[in-house]
Amino acid sequence: MNGLLVLFIPILIMFVFFALAVGLLAITRKLHRRGRRNPLTCDLLRNPGESLREQLEDLNLDQIFYLLCFVFSPLLIGFQFLSQSHLDADTSIQKIIPTHVFIVVGLASYFAVQVVRTMRKRQSLRLGLECELAVGQELNQLMLLGCRVYHDFPAENFNIDHIVIGPAGVYAVETKGRAKPDKGQGTKDAKVVYDGKALRFPGWTETEPIAQAKRQAQWLANWLKSAVGQPISVKPALALPGWFIDRQGRDIVVFNSKNPGFLATPRGERVLSDEMIQRVAHQVEQRCRTVEPLSYCKKKGK
């Protein structure tokens, strides 16, 4: 019984200190909010890359957790080994050393792999977030031309990165962040060709972003028809920020996010009236206004 108790002493100590830390944070937060409430009375609109930002925050917590486990799990096992070997006279050190070494190596290897995987995923998400922010900031300039612009529109199990609603119609804009090769070839390293079927980057080819942009535009058109009560055409667009684009195909708008004024200018007759722009924007805005203010806010329903 004493030997079993010795095994759980380190775990018990860590659990107690963790519980104390969580309790301290909860009490401090409650005291800070006492007698105050948030002045905002409605949810906020989603920002560019809102979904990616949430995923990135979760990954940051995961990485901290894996790093702490990587550092403290060997210390915990070592503390447990010393406790068992010194406090339990019946324990043979030679018998328990291989077991503890195996556990330490196994845990350290597992958490090291998780740290590396999390870092790689964070890097990819960070690039995607930065690209969505860059495209979103460029598209926001279209509001000066009479457009309404919304970001990170939540659909069915996916998000439409940007929606532009203006005199030229409705655009569903998908953003893809792609790192450029760094081979010292200047413009050649930064050029992508869209031939009407695929995106041909320096060294690789992609077709899925084109198909994805078209699927999302079709979904949005179907949803707007139900929400507004009449057919609304939605044009697909694909933004590749930072790339020089050779557009040989014209079935979809592919651009690098710079100077997006053409999305607001009708090619010929105006597509949407001011009244229809307002109606469509109202429906889109209701679905995009989902960011709950957190400062001084109580949980919903309380």
Secondary structure, 3 states (H helix, E strand, C coil): CHHHHHHHHHHHHHHHHHHHHHHHHHHHHHHHHCCCCCCCCCCEECCCCHHHHHHHHHHHHHHHHHHHHHHHHHHHHHHHHHHHHHHCCCCCHHHHHHHHHHHHHHHHHHHHHHHHHHHHHHHHHHHHHHHHHHHHHHHHHHHHHCCEEEEEEECCCCEEEEEEEECCEEEEEEECCCCCCCCCCHHHHHEEEECCCCEEECCEEECHHHHHHHHHHHHHHHHHHHHHCCCCCEEEEEECCCCEEEECCCCCEEECCCCHHHHCCCCCCCCCCHHHHHHHHHHHHHHHEEECCCCCCCCCCC
